[in-house]
């Protein structure tokens, strides 16, 4: 499973993108369950968040959803954090 996160916005407006391929992860089932939960809380069109907040695009195996601060679900927050930390 390929999971990609794109973060835009924020005070400086710097875009950041990271991707994780779960095929080589020993905890791949956890990543997959987390990704599916994160997708269910997203919207097909970009959301408006708060001024200087971050907006996110989450793509899992070709399916894309959008979300924004402060309206993230717990699953989205965890997935975004993990992908941005571990992804290249």
C-alpha positions as CSV (number, residue, x, y, z in Angstrom):
1,X,0.0,0.0,0.0
2,X,1.4,3.4,-1.0
3,X,0.4,6.3,1.3
4,X,1.2,9.9,0.3
5,X,0.6,13.0,2.4
6,X,0.9,16.6,1.0
7,X,0.8,19.4,3.5
8,X,0.2,23.0,2.4
9,X,-0.5,26.3,4.1
10,X,0.8,27.3,7.5
11,X,2.3,30.7,8.4
12,X,5.2,30.3,5.9
13,X,3.2,28.6,3.2
14,X,5.8,25.9,2.7
15,X,4.6,22.7,1.0
16,X,5.8,19.3,2.2
17,X,5.2,15.9,0.6
18,X,6.1,12.5,2.0
19,X,5.3,8.9,1.0
20,X,5.4,5.5,2.7
21,X,5.1,2.1,1.0
22,X,3.8,-0.3,3.7
23,X,4.9,-3.4,1.8
24,X,8.2,-3.5,3.7
25,X,6.9,-2.6,7.1
26,X,6.4,-5.3,9.8
27,X,3.4,-3.4,11.0
28,X,1.8,-3.1,7.6
29,X,-1.7,-4.2,8.8
30,X,-1.7,-1.3,11.3
31,X,-0.7,1.2,8.6
32,X,-3.5,-0.2,6.3
33,X,-6.2,0.0,9.0
34,X,-5.1,3.5,9.9
35,X,-5.1,4.6,6.3
36,X,-8.6,3.3,5.7
37,X,-9.9,5.1,8.8
38,X,-8.2,8.3,7.7
39,X,-9.8,8.1,4.3
40,X,-13.3,7.8,5.7
41,X,-13.0,11.2,7.5
42,X,-11.8,13.1,4.5
43,X,-13.7,15.0,1.7
44,X,-13.3,14.7,-2.0
45,X,-12.7,18.4,-2.4
46,X,-10.3,20.6,-0.4
47,X,-11.5,21.9,2.9
48,X,-11.1,25.3,4.3
49,X,-9.4,25.3,7.7
50,X,-8.3,28.2,9.8
51,X,-6.0,31.1,8.8
52,X,-2.4,30.0,8.7
53,X,-3.5,26.4,9.4
54,X,-2.4,23.4,7.4
55,X,-4.4,21.7,4.7
56,X,-3.7,18.1,3.8
57,X,-4.1,15.8,0.8
58,X,-4.0,12.1,1.7
59,X,-3.7,9.6,-1.2
60,X,-3.8,5.9,-0.5
61,X,-3.4,3.6,-3.6
62,X,-4.8,6.2,-5.9
63,X,-7.7,7.3,-3.7
64,X,-7.4,10.9,-2.6
65,X,-9.2,12.8,0.2
66,X,-8.6,16.3,1.7
67,X,-8.7,17.6,5.3
68,X,-7.6,20.6,7.2
69,X,-6.7,21.8,10.7
70,X,-8.5,21.9,13.1
71,X,-10.9,19.4,11.6
72,X,-8.7,16.4,11.5
73,X,-9.9,13.0,12.9
74,X,-7.6,11.2,15.3
75,X,-6.8,8.7,12.5
76,X,-5.9,11.5,10.1
77,X,-3.7,13.2,12.6
78,X,-1.8,10.0,13.4
79,X,-1.4,9.0,9.8
80,X,-0.2,12.4,8.7
81,X,2.3,12.5,11.5
82,X,3.6,9.1,10.8
83,X,3.9,9.6,7.0
84,X,5.6,13.0,7.4
85,X,8.0,11.6,9.9
86,X,8.9,8.3,8.2
87,X,8.3,9.1,4.5
88,X,10.9,10.4,2.2
